[in-house]
Amino acid sequence: MSLAKSVAEILRDRVTLEVESIDRMYLNVYVPSLQTDFGAASFFRYHRQRPFASGVLMSAMTRAFVASIEAFVRRQDVPLITFNKGERKDDVTARYLAQFQDHEGVLYVGKAQEKATVFRTESRYHPGTGQSYPWLVRSTAMVNNFYFYCVDQDFGPFFLKFCSYFPYNAKLCLNGHEYVKRQLAQRAISFEALDNGFLSCAEPQRLQQIADGLSAEKIDALLRKWLRRLPHPFTRRDREAGFRYDISILQAEFSLTQVLDSPLTGRVFFEEVIRENLDVGRADYVQLIFDRRINKTTPGRFRTRVITYGVIPSLHLDYKHSHIKQYHKQGRALRTETTINDTRDFRIGRRLKNLPLLRDIAFPANRRLLDVQRVSHDCAIGEQAFDRITQPGIIQGQRVSGLHLDDHTALAALNAVILVKLLPHGFTHKDLRQRFAQLLGLDPNQVSRGRMTYQLRRLRLHQIIRRIPKTHRYTVTTSGLKAALFFTRLYARLIRPGLSAIMVARSAPDFPKLGTLDHLEAAFNQLIQEAKLAC
């Protein structure tokens, strides 16, 4: 088997299975009207007809709720365990899951003390009479949380965590890949699983259709189904009065999994991509990938991180509270995953009904990251294009000079083109001049408008850039970007270090040992390979 030479070849020819799917979702389950002190007070005063709201009434509800959980555990004969400090809940769940034989049911119930939002009663004093009276305030406290780890026939493993204190907010955690596995098994479609993914499938198109079918309505139905089965903190009368749980999105992961033909292919991809994309977390790249404008007031840190676990690297880039992670999954698949931690980063509400809008943001973001990586690495150009760019000539009836590799102003102009390529609405004369001057070590004011106009004209006639009709803005062409990348990298990686090495060798006493032209050709080929220029 030949070794892939470029990122484009890997993504085009070496991918055996490709799946877009929702991965892990962490959802907030709450009663909307009970999230404020006024709403909590109204629940007790107007719904339950109590003289006033107080912690005593809440404590009575909590005792009844905990008693119903204990009775449920005894009745269903499921373990009730207390999580130890530092103990990984996933490890505990894996042990119980390995012993579970049924299609559906409760694995176990776990208990842990965690910080939660609650309501407290504090004493306040009437300014006229001086009498004290209780008042509800929103606060936080360390309280018991009960984890119901379950297996659903359609969704597979998931957990529902209840806070044991008013207003009894809960968290629902599920996995989209587990949902797809269950659906494939029910349809008798054979597949080979990766940990949290797929290695192969007999019907790839059907697999993708099932993944696309995981909707907000199905997730909501999962919650309603298990709320009916598990202990509930609110009575039937409470629920009939409108105090029902709703769902919002705390965290959602949207993954693109591309299974590669061999582990070596994945290593080649990451060695190439990480080397070429250490700046992909820069603001201008991020605004292209997430299709969002970024300016000086945009909050968040824009950075690229390469994190290595053992010998496995992963690439991370951030946008506000959200980020994209790319890594080599189990040595077999390329996983590109957008995690949205706050839907407001994209001016989208947190309610679960907004899931389709998040899909339309996250899945294209994964694809655009791969597009940036493909273009940044595979910048080879043909001989005809090379001659057209480097040779002077008459283009569109206008005489134009070539862009020569020994012309430092031409190289600065091409480097500046790369820097302005990802501006979302094109670039202006001023945008290019600022970067062009910095690359030459000059103040922008030292570069005259005439000099910059000459560079713009030369770039335009060589089809590196084009003018946006009816504006004074320009955009970089696809072929122009590839040419700019090729020329600047050819100079930075081959010509400059190559000439330096040759001049050092020429002055060394053992220079004659270079031998024949065959040796020189082999050394030159090795130098090209080390320079990572795409073929």
One Martini backbone bead per residue (centre of mass of N, CA, C, O) as a GRO file, in nm:
protein
  535
    1MET     BB    1   0.094   0.037   0.025
    2SER     BB    2   0.067   0.356  -0.029
    3LEU     BB    3   0.156   0.675   0.062
    4ALA     BB    4   0.026   0.950   0.151
    5LYS     BB    5   0.092   1.297   0.039
    6SER     BB    6  -0.191   1.428   0.128
    7VAL     BB    7  -0.474   1.560   0.252
    8ALA     BB    8  -0.653   1.532   0.003
    9GLU     BB    9  -0.597   1.229  -0.040
   10ILE     BB   10  -0.703   1.128   0.227
   11LEU     BB   11  -0.999   1.252   0.200
   12ARG     BB   12  -1.055   1.113  -0.087
   13ASP     BB   13  -0.907   0.794  -0.066
   14ARG     BB   14  -0.888   0.701   0.272
   15VAL     BB   15  -1.198   0.691   0.319
   16THR     BB   16  -1.437   0.439   0.437
   17LEU     BB   17  -1.595   0.628   0.656
   18GLU     BB   18  -1.878   0.863   0.703
   19VAL     BB   19  -1.987   1.055   1.002
   20GLU     BB   20  -2.264   1.245   1.113
   21SER     BB   21  -2.298   1.333   1.469
   22ILE     BB   22  -2.429   1.332   1.754
   23ASP     BB   23  -2.309   1.315   2.061
   24ARG     BB   24  -2.284   1.467   2.333
   25MET     BB   25  -2.548   1.547   2.577
   26TYR     BB   26  -2.611   1.832   2.799
   27LEU     BB   27  -2.901   1.878   3.002
   28ASN     BB   28  -3.146   2.096   3.116
   29VAL     BB   29  -3.378   2.031   3.387
   30TYR     BB   30  -3.673   2.239   3.422
   31VAL     BB   31  -3.878   2.479   3.590
   32PRO     BB   32  -3.932   2.785   3.477
   33SER     BB   33  -4.120   2.917   3.719
   34LEU     BB   34  -3.874   2.818   3.948
   35GLN     BB   35  -3.611   3.031   3.893
   36THR     BB   36  -3.745   3.230   4.096
   37ASP     BB   37  -3.844   3.379   4.382
   38PHE     BB   38  -4.129   3.448   4.287
   39GLY     BB   39  -4.204   3.165   4.176
   40ALA     BB   40  -4.160   3.006   4.440
   41ALA     BB   41  -4.365   3.166   4.611
   42SER     BB   42  -4.613   3.109   4.428
   43PHE     BB   43  -4.625   2.806   4.463
   44PHE     BB   44  -4.702   2.816   4.772
   45ARG     BB   45  -4.926   3.042   4.786
   46TYR     BB   46  -5.115   2.982   4.515
   47HIS     BB   47  -5.102   2.670   4.474
   48ARG     BB   48  -5.070   2.553   4.791
   49GLN     BB   49  -5.197   2.752   5.001
   50ARG     BB   50  -4.989   2.918   5.164
   51PRO     BB   51  -4.910   3.179   5.362
   52PHE     BB   52  -4.598   3.101   5.313
   53ALA     BB   53  -4.272   3.090   5.219
   54SER     BB   54  -4.048   2.811   5.306
   55GLY     BB   55  -3.809   2.583   5.411
   56VAL     BB   56  -4.007   2.385   5.541
   57LEU     BB   57  -4.163   2.308   5.282
   58MET     BB   58  -3.915   2.207   5.128
   59SER     BB   59  -3.826   1.983   5.326
   60ALA     BB   60  -4.078   1.810   5.291
   61MET     BB   61  -4.034   1.752   4.990
   62THR     BB   62  -3.755   1.623   5.016
   63ARG     BB   63  -3.830   1.383   5.197
   64ALA     BB   64  -4.033   1.262   4.998
   65PHE     BB   65  -3.837   1.223   4.759
   66VAL     BB   66  -3.625   1.043   4.901
   67ALA     BB   67  -3.826   0.821   4.984
   68SER     BB   68  -3.904   0.745   4.690
   69ILE     BB   69  -3.621   0.650   4.609
   70GLU     BB   70  -3.584   0.428   4.821
   71ALA     BB   71  -3.837   0.269   4.734
   72PHE     BB   72  -3.748   0.219   4.442
   73VAL     BB   73  -3.492   0.056   4.503
   74ARG     BB   74  -3.639  -0.175   4.651
   75ARG     BB   75  -3.848  -0.249   4.431
   76GLN     BB   76  -3.619  -0.283   4.188
   77ASP     BB   77  -3.345  -0.393   4.286
   78VAL     BB   78  -3.127  -0.155   4.310
   79PRO     BB   79  -2.849   0.009   4.345
   80LEU     BB   80  -2.718   0.216   4.620
   81ILE     BB   81  -2.469   0.461   4.578
   82THR     BB   82  -2.166   0.616   4.686
   83PHE     BB   83  -1.964   0.849   4.580
   84ASN     BB   84  -1.642   0.897   4.563
   85LYS     BB   85  -1.383   1.084   4.583
   86GLY     BB   86  -1.265   1.085   4.246
   87GLU     BB   87  -1.470   0.912   4.116
   88ARG     BB   88  -1.552   0.756   3.824
   89LYS     BB   89  -1.858   0.717   3.685
   90ASP     BB   90  -1.787   0.561   3.423
   91ASP     BB   91  -1.655   0.317   3.564
   92VAL     BB   92  -1.900   0.225   3.722
   93THR     BB   93  -2.092   0.192   3.479
   94ALA     BB   94  -1.927  -0.022   3.321
   95ARG     BB   95  -1.967  -0.251   3.527
   96TYR     BB   96  -2.280  -0.262   3.513
   97LEU     BB   97  -2.309  -0.287   3.201
   98ALA     BB   98  -2.162  -0.568   3.174
   99GLN     BB   99  -2.414  -0.709   3.355
  100PHE     BB  100  -2.630  -0.624   3.156
  101GLN     BB  101  -2.920  -0.794   2.984
  102ASP     BB  102  -3.121  -0.596   2.915
  103HIS     BB  103  -3.286  -0.355   2.715
  104GLU     BB  104  -3.414  -0.227   2.988
  105GLY     BB  105  -3.318   0.004   3.257
  106VAL     BB  106  -3.179   0.012   3.580
  107LEU     BB  107  -2.868   0.002   3.703
  108TYR     BB  108  -2.837   0.261   3.904
  109VAL     BB  109  -2.793   0.454   4.208
  110GLY     BB  110  -2.649   0.769   4.272
  111LYS     BB  111  -2.455   0.951   4.526
  112ALA     BB  112  -2.390   1.315   4.560
  113GLN     BB  113  -2.209   1.591   4.663
  114GLU     BB  114  -2.326   1.908   4.531
  115LYS     BB  115  -2.345   2.191   4.373
  116ALA     BB  116  -2.643   2.405   4.398
  117THR     BB  117  -2.938   2.549   4.313
  118VAL     BB  118  -3.122   2.735   4.558
  119PHE     BB  119  -3.354   2.796   4.825
  120ARG     BB  120  -3.377   3.042   5.078
  121THR     BB  121  -3.435   3.148   5.410
  122GLU     BB  122  -3.478   3.487   5.516
  123SER     BB  123  -3.461   3.746   5.734
  124ARG     BB  124  -3.689   4.017   5.755
  125TYR     BB  125  -3.769   4.373   5.797
  126HIS     BB  126  -3.999   4.590   5.877
  127PRO     BB  127  -3.974   4.933   5.855
  128GLY     BB  128  -4.224   5.001   6.046
  129THR     BB  129  -4.252   4.752   6.271
  130GLY     BB  130  -3.993   4.533   6.284
  131GLN     BB  131  -4.086   4.281   6.170
  132SER     BB  132  -4.042   3.957   6.095
  133TYR     BB  133  -3.976   3.782   5.777
  134PRO     BB  134  -3.986   3.564   5.527
  135TRP     BB  135  -3.737   3.507   5.254
  136LEU     BB  136  -3.664   3.437   4.931
  137VAL     BB  137  -3.348   3.306   4.806
  138ARG     BB  138  -3.097   3.279   4.591
  139SER     BB  139  -2.870   2.993   4.591
  140THR     BB  140  -2.604   2.791   4.727
  141ALA     BB  141  -2.537   2.429   4.773
  142MET     BB  142  -2.458   2.135   4.945
  143VAL     BB  143  -2.609   1.857   4.789
  144ASN     BB  144  -2.793   1.598   4.708
  145ASN     BB  145  -2.740   1.377   4.430
  146PHE     BB  146  -2.928   1.184   4.188
  147TYR     BB  147  -2.832   0.903   3.994
  148PHE     BB  148  -2.981   0.774   3.694
  149TYR     BB  149  -2.880   0.479   3.557
  150CYS     BB  150  -2.961   0.395   3.219
  151VAL     BB  151  -3.152   0.191   2.979
  152ASP     BB  152  -3.249   0.233   2.646
  153GLN     BB  153  -3.385   0.096   2.369
  154ASP     BB  154  -3.313   0.362   2.178
  155PHE     BB  155  -3.049   0.511   2.346
  156GLY     BB  156  -2.935   0.370   2.574
  157PRO     BB  157  -2.716   0.506   2.761
  158PHE     BB  158  -2.803   0.704   3.058
  159PHE     BB  159  -2.860   1.011   3.256
  160LEU     BB  160  -3.041   1.123   3.561
  161LYS     BB  161  -3.014   1.424   3.750
  162PHE     BB  162  -3.106   1.501   4.087
  163CYS     BB  163  -3.198   1.739   4.288
  164SER     BB  164  -3.298   1.734   4.642
  165TYR     BB  165  -3.372   2.043   4.596
  166PHE     BB  166  -3.518   2.322   4.569
  167PRO     BB  167  -3.640   2.294   4.231
  168TYR     BB  168  -3.534   2.019   4.111
  169ASN     BB  169  -3.308   2.003   3.928
  170ALA     BB  170  -3.182   1.866   3.618
  171LYS     BB  171  -2.987   1.611   3.433
  172LEU     BB  172  -2.920   1.522   3.089
  173CYS     BB  173  -2.741   1.232   2.953
  174LEU     BB  174  -2.635   1.170   2.615
  175ASN     BB  175  -2.581   0.956   2.310
  176GLY     BB  176  -2.587   0.950   1.968
  177HIS     BB  177  -2.429   0.687   1.903
  178GLU     BB  178  -2.605   0.500   2.078
  179TYR     BB  179  -2.862   0.549   1.924
  180VAL     BB  180  -2.762   0.437   1.650
  181LYS     BB  181  -2.691   0.152   1.742
  182ARG     BB  182  -2.980   0.073   1.826
  183GLN     BB  183  -3.111   0.118   1.547
  184LEU     BB  184  -2.942  -0.085   1.389
  185ALA     BB  185  -3.013  -0.336   1.556
  186GLN     BB  186  -3.326  -0.322   1.502
  187ARG     BB  187  -3.257  -0.342   1.170
  188ALA     BB  188  -3.024  -0.548   1.110
  189ILE     BB  189  -2.755  -0.371   1.092
  190SER     BB  190  -2.440  -0.409   1.032
  191PHE     BB  191  -2.162  -0.339   1.267
  192GLU     BB  192  -1.864  -0.158   1.368
  193ALA     BB  193  -1.734  -0.052   1.666
  194LEU     BB  194  -1.647   0.222   1.830
  195ASP     BB  195  -1.562   0.425   2.064
  196ASN     BB  196  -1.793   0.634   2.002
  197GLY     BB  197  -1.855   0.474   1.716
  198PHE     BB  198  -1.746   0.390   1.374
  199LEU     BB  199  -1.590   0.154   1.146
  200SER     BB  200  -1.850   0.003   1.024
  201CYS     BB  201  -2.102  -0.051   0.750
  202ALA     BB  202  -2.341  -0.197   0.545
  203GLU     BB  203  -2.521   0.097   0.562
  204PRO     BB  204  -2.421   0.413   0.537
  205GLN     BB  205  -2.677   0.575   0.456
  206ARG     BB  206  -2.855   0.474   0.688
  207LEU     BB  207  -2.677   0.575   0.913
  208GLN     BB  208  -2.705   0.880   0.843
  209GLN     BB  209  -3.014   0.896   0.866
  210ILE     BB  210  -3.029   0.825   1.166
  211ALA     BB  211  -2.852   1.055   1.269
  212ASP     BB  212  -3.041   1.282   1.147
  213GLY     BB  213  -3.304   1.176   1.328
  214LEU     BB  214  -3.199   1.323   1.577
  215SER     BB  215  -3.425   1.488   1.778
  216ALA     BB  216  -3.587   1.690   1.994
  217GLU     BB  217  -3.841   1.511   2.020
  218LYS     BB  218  -3.695   1.248   2.106
  219ILE     BB  219  -3.561   1.361   2.360
  220ASP     BB  220  -3.820   1.448   2.500
  221ALA     BB  221  -3.946   1.162   2.506
  222LEU     BB  222  -3.734   1.038   2.688
  223LEU     BB  223  -3.790   1.208   2.936
  224ARG     BB  224  -4.095   1.147   2.975
  225LYS     BB  225  -4.069   0.843   3.007
  226TRP     BB  226  -3.877   0.857   3.275
  227LEU     BB  227  -4.055   1.038   3.454
  228ARG     BB  228  -4.275   0.811   3.482
  229ARG     BB  229  -4.073   0.590   3.623
  230LEU     BB  230  -3.957   0.786   3.813
  231PRO     BB  231  -3.906   0.971   4.060
  232HIS     BB  232  -4.105   1.256   4.167
  233PRO     BB  233  -4.117   1.577   4.312
  234PHE     BB  234  -4.394   1.610   4.172
  235THR     BB  235  -4.710   1.618   4.155
  236ARG     BB  236  -4.983   1.577   3.967
  237ARG     BB  237  -5.105   1.854   4.041
  238ASP     BB  238  -4.860   2.020   3.964
  239ARG     BB  239  -4.848   1.935   3.662
  240GLU     BB  240  -5.142   2.024   3.588
  241ALA     BB  241  -5.060   2.335   3.668
  242GLY     BB  242  -4.758   2.358   3.496
  243PHE     BB  243  -4.523   2.200   3.661
  244ARG     BB  244  -4.299   2.145   3.418
  245TYR     BB  245  -4.058   2.012   3.241
  246ASP     BB  246  -3.772   2.136   3.078
  247ILE     BB  247  -3.535   2.203   2.800
  248SER     BB  248  -3.181   2.261   2.790
  249ILE     BB  249  -2.862   2.361   2.664
  250LEU     BB  250  -2.534   2.309   2.780
  251GLN     BB  251  -2.419   2.065   2.588
  252ALA     BB  252  -2.280   2.010   2.249
  253GLU     BB  253  -2.184   1.746   2.025
  254PHE     BB  254  -2.032   1.761   1.690
  255SER     BB  255  -1.954   1.499   1.464
  256LEU     BB  256  -1.674   1.391   1.251
  257THR     BB  257  -1.626   1.069   1.107
  258GLN     BB  258  -1.314   0.933   0.962
  259VAL     BB  259  -1.234   0.646   0.826
  260LEU     BB  260  -0.932   0.483   0.787
  261ASP     BB  261  -0.731   0.247   0.621
  262SER     BB  262  -0.499   0.336   0.834
  263PRO     BB  263  -0.296   0.433   1.090
  264LEU     BB  264  -0.079   0.576   0.913
  265THR     BB  265  -0.262   0.784   0.781
  266GLY     BB  266  -0.325   0.938   1.042
  267ARG     BB  267  -0.036   1.024   1.107
  268VAL     BB  268   0.011   1.187   0.851
  269PHE     BB  269  -0.208   1.391   0.893
  270PHE     BB  270  -0.108   1.510   1.170
  271GLU     BB  271   0.175   1.593   1.088
  272GLU     BB  272   0.076   1.794   0.871
  273VAL     BB  273  -0.152   1.963   1.006
  274ILE     BB  274  -0.008   2.067   1.262
  275ARG     BB  275   0.218   2.214   1.115
  276GLU     BB  276   0.013   2.403   0.933
  277ASN     BB  277  -0.208   2.479   1.203
  278LEU     BB  278  -0.102   2.671   1.449
  279ASP     BB  279  -0.300   2.930   1.335
  280VAL     BB  280  -0.618   2.844   1.338
  281GLY     BB  281  -0.697   3.020   1.611
  282ARG     BB  282  -0.719   3.263   1.470
  283ALA     BB  283  -0.951   3.498   1.421
  284ASP     BB  284  -0.971   3.479   1.102
  285TYR     BB  285  -1.018   3.173   1.102
  286VAL     BB  286  -1.258   3.145   1.300
  287GLN     BB  287  -1.462   3.321   1.135
  288LEU     BB  288  -1.471   3.117   0.905
  289ILE     BB  289  -1.547   2.848   1.049
  290PHE     BB  290  -1.806   2.994   1.214
  291ASP     BB  291  -1.937   3.231   1.061
  292ARG     BB  292  -1.803   3.489   1.228
  293ARG     BB  293  -1.766   3.793   1.345
  294ILE     BB  294  -1.452   3.954   1.441
  295ASN     BB  295  -1.348   4.170   1.700
  296LYS     BB  296  -1.218   4.353   1.960
  297THR     BB  297  -1.496   4.284   2.139
  298THR     BB  298  -1.464   3.991   2.129
  299PRO     BB  299  -1.492   3.739   2.323
  300GLY     BB  300  -1.214   3.566   2.397
  301ARG     BB  301  -0.982   3.312   2.308
  302PHE     BB  302  -0.751   3.294   2.032
  303ARG     BB  303  -0.645   2.956   1.974
  304THR     BB  304  -0.388   2.707   1.960
  305ARG     BB  305  -0.387   2.353   2.050
  306VAL     BB  306  -0.147   2.098   2.139
  307ILE     BB  307  -0.239   1.779   2.255
  308THR     BB  308  -0.066   1.513   2.432
  309TYR     BB  309  -0.131   1.157   2.450
  310GLY     BB  310   0.149   1.043   2.451
  311VAL     BB  311   0.137   0.997   2.089
  312ILE     BB  312  -0.141   1.161   2.080
  313PRO     BB  313  -0.267   1.410   1.898
  314SER     BB  314  -0.440   1.733   1.944
  315LEU     BB  315  -0.666   1.973   1.807
  316HIS     BB  316  -0.731   2.316   1.922
  317LEU     BB  317  -1.014   2.549   1.907
  318ASP     BB  318  -1.148   2.877   1.984
  319TYR     BB  319  -1.495   3.012   2.060
  320LYS     BB  320  -1.535   3.136   2.322
  321HIS     BB  321  -1.717   2.864   2.465
  322SER     BB  322  -1.619   2.723   2.212
  323HIS     BB  323  -1.504   2.417   2.029
  324ILE     BB  324  -1.244   2.246   1.847
  325LYS     BB  325  -1.177   1.896   1.791
  326GLN     BB  326  -0.882   1.704   1.684
  327TYR     BB  327  -0.848   1.344   1.627
  328HIS     BB  328  -0.717   1.013   1.678
  329LYS     BB  329  -0.927   0.741   1.680
  330GLN     BB  330  -0.796   0.452   1.777
  331GLY     BB  331  -0.612   0.461   1.505
  332ARG     BB  332  -0.871   0.493   1.267
  333ALA     BB  333  -0.992   0.791   1.317
  334LEU     BB  334  -1.120   1.100   1.221
  335ARG     BB  335  -1.193   1.354   1.463
  336THR     BB  336  -1.440   1.612   1.432
  337GLU     BB  337  -1.529   1.849   1.703
  338THR     BB  338  -1.808   2.035   1.806
  339THR     BB  339  -1.839   2.244   2.100
  340ILE     BB  340  -2.130   2.367   2.268
  341ASN     BB  341  -2.159   2.571   2.572
  342ASP     BB  342  -2.305   2.833   2.426
  343THR     BB  343  -2.559   2.942   2.229
  344ARG     BB  344  -2.505   3.259   2.255
  345ASP     BB  345  -2.258   3.272   2.065
  346PHE     BB  346  -2.501   3.246   1.815
  347ARG     BB  347  -2.780   3.370   1.883
  348ILE     BB  348  -2.906   3.127   2.057
  349GLY     BB  349  -3.109   2.953   2.220
  350ARG     BB  350  -3.138   2.694   2.480
  351ARG     BB  351  -3.349   2.545   2.370
  352LEU     BB  352  -3.411   2.241   2.222
  353LYS     BB  353  -3.550   2.357   1.957
  354ASN     BB  354  -3.247   2.466   1.853
  355LEU     BB  355  -3.092   2.221   1.731
  356PRO     BB  356  -3.097   2.275   1.419
  357LEU     BB  357  -2.921   2.535   1.436
  358LEU     BB  358  -2.668   2.395   1.552
  359ARG     BB  359  -2.617   2.207   1.319
  360ASP     BB  360  -2.574   2.447   1.105
  361ILE     BB  361  -2.299   2.521   1.256
  362ALA     BB  362  -2.121   2.268   1.337
  363PHE     BB  363  -2.089   2.091   1.083
  364PRO     BB  364  -1.963   2.313   0.896
  365ALA     BB  365  -1.719   2.368   1.080
  366ASN     BB  366  -1.581   2.100   1.036
  367ARG     BB  367  -1.550   2.135   0.725
  368ARG     BB  368  -1.391   2.406   0.724
  369LEU     BB  369  -1.143   2.302   0.865
  370LEU     BB  370  -1.068   2.099   0.642
  371ASP     BB  371  -1.043   2.311   0.418
  372VAL     BB  372  -0.812   2.469   0.541
  373GLN     BB  373  -0.616   2.228   0.554
  374ARG     BB  374  -0.616   2.157   0.256
  375VAL     BB  375  -0.519   2.432   0.140
  376SER     BB  376  -0.260   2.477   0.323
  377HIS     BB  377  -0.117   2.209   0.210
  378ASP     BB  378  -0.239   2.200  -0.099
  379CYS     BB  379  -0.017   2.410  -0.308
  380ALA     BB  380   0.004   2.308  -0.582
  381ILE     BB  381   0.145   2.388  -0.908
  382GLY     BB  382   0.179   2.440  -1.228
  383GLU     BB  383   0.384   2.525  -1.486
  384GLN     BB  384   0.200   2.731  -1.624
  385ALA     BB  385   0.139   2.895  -1.369
  386PHE     BB  386   0.429   2.962  -1.297
  387ASP     BB  387   0.494   3.124  -1.557
  388ARG     BB  388   0.261   3.332  -1.541
  389ILE     BB  389   0.365   3.460  -1.267
  390THR     BB  390   0.690   3.506  -1.328
  391GLN     BB  391   0.624   3.634  -1.601
  392PRO     BB  392   0.623   3.866  -1.817
  393GLY     BB  393   0.343   4.064  -1.964
  394ILE     BB  394   0.028   4.062  -2.143
  395ILE     BB  395  -0.269   4.157  -1.962
  396GLN     BB  396  -0.547   4.284  -2.069
  397GLY     BB  397  -0.355   4.500  -2.228
  398GLN     BB  398  -0.135   4.480  -1.992
  399ARG     BB  399   0.157   4.552  -1.849
  400VAL     BB  400   0.343   4.297  -1.657
  401SER     BB  401   0.509   4.187  -1.397
  402GLY     BB  402   0.669   3.955  -1.228
  403LEU     BB  403   0.680   3.703  -0.967
  404HIS     BB  404   0.965   3.679  -0.795
  405LEU     BB  405   1.169   3.494  -0.578
  406ASP     BB  406   1.393   3.749  -0.567
  407ASP     BB  407   1.145   3.929  -0.468
  408HIS     BB  408   1.067   4.073  -0.171
  409THR     BB  409   0.800   4.224  -0.252
  410ALA     BB  410   0.650   3.981  -0.369
  411LEU     BB  411   0.657   3.806  -0.113
  412ALA     BB  412   0.509   4.011   0.066
  413ALA     BB  413   0.247   4.017  -0.100
  414LEU     BB  414   0.182   3.711  -0.070
  415ASN     BB  415   0.175   3.707   0.238
  416ALA     BB  416  -0.052   3.920   0.264
  417VAL     BB  417  -0.269   3.756   0.120
  418ILE     BB  418  -0.289   3.533   0.334
  419LEU     BB  419  -0.376   3.723   0.574
  420VAL     BB  420  -0.650   3.837   0.409
  421LYS     BB  421  -0.827   3.597   0.312
  422LEU     BB  422  -1.025   3.563   0.592
  423LEU     BB  423  -1.179   3.800   0.538
  424PRO     BB  424  -1.523   3.809   0.512
  425HIS     BB  425  -1.527   4.105   0.317
  426GLY     BB  426  -1.260   4.137   0.245
  427PHE     BB  427  -1.020   4.379   0.110
  428THR     BB  428  -0.814   4.653   0.130
  429HIS     BB  429  -0.567   4.864   0.067
  430LYS     BB  430  -0.504   4.901   0.374
  431ASP     BB  431  -0.486   4.608   0.463
  432LEU     BB  432  -0.244   4.534   0.279
  433ARG     BB  433  -0.042   4.757   0.361
  434GLN     BB  434   0.003   4.683   0.657
  435ARG     BB  435   0.125   4.396   0.597
  436PHE     BB  436   0.339   4.469   0.387
  437ALA     BB  437   0.505   4.657   0.570
  438GLN     BB  438   0.570   4.457   0.801
  439LEU     BB  439   0.727   4.251   0.614
  440LEU     BB  440   0.944   4.497   0.546
  441GLY     BB  441   0.986   4.679   0.812
  442LEU     BB  442   0.754   4.897   0.795
  443ASP     BB  443   0.575   5.171   0.786
  444PRO     BB  444   0.279   5.233   0.637
  445ASN     BB  445   0.360   5.538   0.570
  446GLN     BB  446   0.611   5.438   0.377
  447VAL     BB  447   0.376   5.342   0.192
  448SER     BB  448   0.261   5.423  -0.088
  449ARG     BB  449  -0.011   5.429  -0.286
  450GLY     BB  450   0.138   5.369  -0.551
  451ARG     BB  451   0.287   5.113  -0.458
  452MET     BB  452   0.027   4.954  -0.379
  453THR     BB  453  -0.116   4.973  -0.653
  454TYR     BB  454   0.094   4.810  -0.805
  455GLN     BB  455   0.053   4.546  -0.643
  456LEU     BB  456  -0.249   4.511  -0.700
  457ARG     BB  457  -0.226   4.499  -1.008
  458ARG     BB  458  -0.040   4.253  -1.020
  459LEU     BB  459  -0.226   4.056  -0.867
  460ARG     BB  460  -0.473   4.085  -1.055
  461LEU     BB  461  -0.344   4.001  -1.333
  462HIS     BB  462  -0.243   3.717  -1.194
  463GLN     BB  463  -0.500   3.608  -1.030
  464ILE     BB  464  -0.482   3.638  -0.709
  465ILE     BB  465  -0.690   3.865  -0.740
  466ARG     BB  466  -1.017   4.029  -0.693
  467ARG     BB  467  -1.265   4.241  -0.767
  468ILE     BB  468  -1.538   4.370  -0.620
  469PRO     BB  469  -1.811   4.465  -0.740
  470LYS     BB  470  -1.880   4.796  -0.667
  471THR     BB  471  -1.596   4.817  -0.517
  472HIS     BB  472  -1.292   4.858  -0.289
  473ARG     BB  473  -1.266   4.544  -0.289
  474TYR     BB  474  -1.105   4.231  -0.214
  475THR     BB  475  -1.025   3.895  -0.331
  476VAL     BB  476  -0.917   3.571  -0.304
  477THR     BB  477  -0.828   3.329  -0.494
  478THR     BB  478  -0.787   2.998  -0.509
  479SER     BB  479  -0.532   3.000  -0.691
  480GLY     BB  480  -0.391   3.232  -0.538
  481LEU     BB  481  -0.352   3.090  -0.268
  482LYS     BB  482  -0.184   2.853  -0.372
  483ALA     BB  483   0.043   3.029  -0.488
  484ALA     BB  484   0.120   3.178  -0.227
  485LEU     BB  485   0.192   2.926  -0.066
  486PHE     BB  486   0.402   2.808  -0.255
  487PHE     BB  487   0.608   3.042  -0.274
  488THR     BB  488   0.660   3.094   0.031
  489ARG     BB  489   0.744   2.796   0.097
  490LEU     BB  490   0.966   2.756  -0.108
  491TYR     BB  491   1.145   2.975   0.015
  492ALA     BB  492   1.140   2.899   0.329
  493ARG     BB  493   1.208   2.567   0.286
  494LEU     BB  494   1.422   2.560   0.034
  495ILE     BB  495   1.592   2.798  -0.068
  496ARG     BB  496   1.708   2.920   0.192
  497PRO     BB  497   1.808   2.653   0.339
  498GLY     BB  498   1.953   2.531   0.091
  499LEU     BB  499   2.164   2.754   0.044
  500SER     BB  500   2.283   2.742   0.324
  501ALA     BB  501   2.381   2.447   0.308
  502ILE     BB  502   2.560   2.479   0.056
  503MET     BB  503   2.749   2.703   0.164
  504VAL     BB  504   2.852   2.535   0.401
  505ALA     BB  505   2.956   2.294   0.233
  506ARG     BB  506   3.157   2.454   0.051
  507SER     BB  507   3.341   2.535   0.313
  508ALA     BB  508   3.391   2.253   0.363
  509PRO     BB  509   3.633   2.000   0.348
  510ASP     BB  510   3.400   1.764   0.261
  511PHE     BB  511   3.252   1.850  -0.008
  512PRO     BB  512   3.349   1.629  -0.224
  513LYS     BB  513   3.159   1.395  -0.092
  514LEU     BB  514   2.901   1.438  -0.266
  515GLY     BB  515   2.971   1.371  -0.555
  516THR     BB  516   2.745   1.293  -0.756
  517LEU     BB  517   2.449   1.373  -0.905
  518ASP     BB  518   2.293   1.151  -0.758
  519HIS     BB  519   2.344   1.261  -0.476
  520LEU     BB  520   2.222   1.538  -0.527
  521GLU     BB  521   1.937   1.440  -0.600
  522ALA     BB  522   1.879   1.293  -0.332
  523ALA     BB  523   1.914   1.543  -0.152
  524PHE     BB  524   1.694   1.712  -0.291
  525ASN     BB  525   1.455   1.521  -0.240
  526GLN     BB  526   1.482   1.525   0.068
  527LEU     BB  527   1.438   1.829   0.098
  528ILE     BB  528   1.149   1.831  -0.014
  529GLN     BB  529   1.030   1.635   0.191
  530GLU     BB  530   1.104   1.810   0.444
  531ALA     BB  531   0.933   2.065   0.333
  532LYS     BB  532   0.636   1.975   0.258
  533LEU     BB  533   0.572   1.957  -0.050
  534ALA     BB  534   0.334   1.923  -0.261
  535CYS     BB  535   0.263   1.707  -0.548
   0.00000   0.00000   0.00000
